[in-house]
Amino acid sequence: TAASAASALKDHSGAAAGLFNNMRTPAALISGAIIPLGILTAPDFEEGESKRSKLLKKANLLLAMSSLLSELLAITYSTVAINKLAEVQFHPTSTVSELIMSQFELAWIGTNVHFLLG
């Protein structure tokens, strides 16, 4: 009946915020590890080294920078979504997936893609 269907709907904002936070925290930890491991301790360019060696050192730095940027984007997407979940009252849904796919699909995809690319 309509009454039982309406009773199955509820606010899943807390669960959705938890899912976004489950991506944000590891992304922040990885970002913190990339800076000392990939950027601060990057090998120096030395005179007389081969082109291949220079190319690999440049690729190492480029990979570290792009990984850091991707993780920062994952953190940004998830933080904005968490803030919106806290600020806005959404219509009740039957599942947390329904809430995410109806209101936060881009943020969810962006968070996951950038987390995995980083």
GIMO-V622866 format. One record per residue. RES is the residue in one letter. PSI is psi as a letter, one per 20 degrees, with the letter a starting at -180 (999 if undefined). Layout:
RES_PSI ; RES_PSI
//
This chain:
T_r ; A_h ; A_g ; S_h ; A_g ; A_h ; S_h ; A_i ; L_p ; K_r ; D_o ; H_k ; S_g ; G_g ; A_h ; A_g ; A_h ; G_h ; L_g ; F_h ; N_h ; N_h ; M_h ; R_g ; T_g ; P_h ; A_h ; A_h ; L_g ; I_g ; S_g ; G_h ; A_h ; I_h ; I_g ; P_h ; L_h ; G_h ; I_g ; L_h ; T_j ; A_q ; P_q ; D_q ; F_p ; E_q ; E_p ; G_j ; E_q ; S_q ; K_h ; R_g ; S_g ; K_g ; L_g ; L_h ; K_g ; K_g ; A_h ; N_g ; L_g ; L_g ; L_g ; A_g ; M_g ; S_h ; S_g ; L_g ; L_g ; S_g ; E_h ; L_h ; L_h ; A_g ; I_g ; T_g ; Y_g ; S_h ; T_g ; V_g ; A_g ; I_g ; N_g ; K_h ; L_h ; A_h ; E_h ; V_p ; Q_o ; F_q ; H_q ; P_q ; T_r ; S_h ; T_r ; V_h ; S_h ; E_g ; L_g ; I_g ; M_h ; S_h ; Q_h ; F_k ; E_g ; L_g ; A_h ; W_g ; I_g ; G_g ; T_g ; N_g ; V_g ; H_h ; F_g ; L_h ; L_h ; G_999
//
